[in-house]
Amino acid sequence: MPRIRRLHRTLLRTLPDSWRRTQQVLNVDFPVRFLIYVGIGVGAGWATQYGGQPACLFGLENAAELASGKDAAMPGTVSHEVAHLAHDEWRRRRGLRGIVGPSGPFWQLYEEGFATECERRIEDPRSFRLRTGRADWLPWCTRHRAWLAAKFLRDAGARRSMRPFFGSWYNIRGHIDSGYYLGQEMVREWTETASLREVALLPEPAVRRKARLTLRRWAEGEHTLRKGARVR
């Protein structure tokens, strides 16, 4: 309970400023409800609809279990979930399906990558994804990007569960959330030749095609790993 109370205080303190920054960076022009709860599942953060209005739900019990002792995670959670809502709203306004309808590993990579890239732009880039609780998370993912891309393609092709890439209670070589890293890198690269809004409005077939092509290009670097070398 002490950790839950601390996270509650942190969220109440940081939410207004994080919401303001997110509105400015993403030009959010619709109202969002913020609900804080304890004792229900789902996750630490969830972008959804509540009472017919876009809403962000924050599960303190789940967040407390995942917390590494630092509260810096909460602003990132706010911006990440609002980015999901903005992505969904933009697509619906253009006459496209929202982010909930499409499915599959490549769509999930794109959807989470988009929200994570928005999170990186809104929050301090130097503290990017510190909520993983490990200072070596980003360097490890960066060193193993080719290997992670190849593994994602293999697992998706074999229709294996993608939870090790995205699930809070799963990991790959001891590192959680590597799918968020891959997705963010992918979306960041796409925005080098298109605006963030243009990337958000890509048709579903284009998303899956571009995601496969990007991962395959990255995975070509896997051969540089010495045969038999262990991934640490």
N, C-alpha and C positions, 0 to 999 in steps of 0.2 A: 503493500500500500504506500509506503513512503515514496517509492519511485514513481508510482502512478500520480500521486499528488504533485510531485516535482514536475513531471511532464505536463500535467494539467496547468500548473502555473506558467510554465514555459510557453505552452501553446497560447494561453490567453495573452501573454505579454508580447509574443512575436507575431501572432496572426495578423493584426491590423497592418503592420508595416510590410509583411510579406505579401498580403493581399494588395496593398497599394503598389508595390513594385511590380507584381504580376500584371495588374491592370495596365500599368504604364508600358511595360515591355511588350505585352501581347495585345494591347488595345482592347481589353475585355469590356464589352459594352452591354452586358446582360447581368442581372442580379444573380448572386450565388448564396445559397444557404450553407452555413457551417454548423455541423452538429458534432458534439463530443459525447462519447458514450463509453461505458465500462461494462464488461460482462457478456458482450455479444461477440460472435466470431467475425468473419470477413477479413479483417486486416487492420494494419496501422492507419492506412489511408485508403479511401474508396471514393471514386468519382461516380455519381449516380444521379437519380432524380428522387426528390423527396417533396411530397405534396404538390406534384406537377411542376416543380422548379428545379433547375440544376443545383446540385448539392455536393458538398464534400463532407464525408463522414470520417471521423478520426477515432479509431479504437485504441484507447489508452492502455488497456490490458495487453493487447498484442504489441503495441509500441514499447511497453515497459519490458516485455520478455525479450525483445530484439535489441533493446538499448544497450550500448556498450559502456554506460556510465556518463556519457556526454549527452547534452540536450540539443546539440547543434542540428540534429536531424529534423526537428519540427518545421523550421522555415522551408527546408527543401521539400518536405512532404506536402506542405501547403501549395507551393508553386507547381510541383509535379502533378498533383491532382487537379488543380485548376487548369493546367495545360491540357489535360485530358478533356475537360469540359469544353474548353475553347476549340480544340480540334474537332470534337463532335459537333459543336454548334456551327462552325465554319462549313463543314461538309454538308450538313443538313440545309443550310441556307443556299448552297450551290445546287441543291437537288440530288445530292449523293447520299448513299446510306451513311449513317453515323458510324462511329468506331465500334459499336457493340455488335452490329449485324455480321460483318465479315469475321472470318476465323482462320485458323491455321497458323503454323509456326512463323511463316514469313510475315504475315500480317501482324502477329503479336510482336515480332521484332521491330517492325516499323512503328506500331502504335506506342510501345513503351520507349522506343528510341526517340520518337518525337517529343514525348513528355519529358524525357531525361535531358534532351538537348535544350528544351525550354528552361528546365530547372537550372542547367549550367549557365545559361545566359542571364537568368534572373538573380540567382544567388552568386556568391563569391566564387569565381571559377577555380580559385586556388583550393577551396574546400570541397570541390566536386566529389559527391558521393561519399563524404566522410561518414555517412550514417551506416556504412558497412561495418564500421568499427575497427578497421584495419588500415594502418597507414601505408601498408605495402600493396593495397588492393589495386590502385590505378597503375602503379609500375608493373605489377605482375600481369594484369590484363594487357597492358601495352606490349610487353615482351612476348606474350603468347597470343597475340591477335590472330596470326595465321593459323595456329593450331586450334584456337577456339572457333574460327570460321569454318575450318574443315570439319571439326566435330559437330558443329551445328548442322552443316549440310548432311553429314552422315546420319545423324540422329533424326533429322527431319525426313530424309529419304527412307529410313527404316521405320518411320512412324513410331519412334520411341517417345516417351514422355519428355517434354521440354522443361519440366519442373526444375531440374538441376540448373538451368540457365536463369530461371525467374523466381522460383519458389523461395520464400523466406526461410524454410526449414531444410533446404537442400543446398548442396554446394558442388563445385567441381574443383578437385585438388585442394579442398579446404577453403575455397573462395566462393562467396555467394554473389548472386546478382550479376554474373558475367554477361548475361543476355542484355542487361541494361547498358553495359559498356559497348557491346557490339552494335546494338541498335542506335545508341547515341553517336558513335563514330560514323555509322552509315548515314544517318540523317545529316550530321554535320558536313560530311563530304558532299552530299547532294545539294546542300545549300551553298556550295561554292559556285554552282552554276545556275541556281534558281533561288527565289526568295523562300523564306520560311512558310509563307502562306501558300505559295505554289506547291511546295512539297506536301503541305497538309491536304491539298486538294487533288492529289494524284488519284487516277482511277484505280480500282482494285487490281485489275490485271497488270497494270504498269508497276504497282507496288511490288507484287510478287516477282515479276520478271526482273526488275531492277535489283531487288534484294538478292536474288540468286546470283545475278551477274557480279554484284559487289562482293559477296562472300566468296565466290569462286576465284575472283581476282586476288583477294587477300590470301585465300588458301593456297595459292600457287607458291607462296613463300614458305610453306611447310616443309618443302623438300630441303630447305637450308638447314633444318634440324638434322644433326648427325644420326644416321641409322642406329636405332637402339638406344638413343639418348633418352633419359627420363625427363618428363616434364615436371618441374618442381613449382 
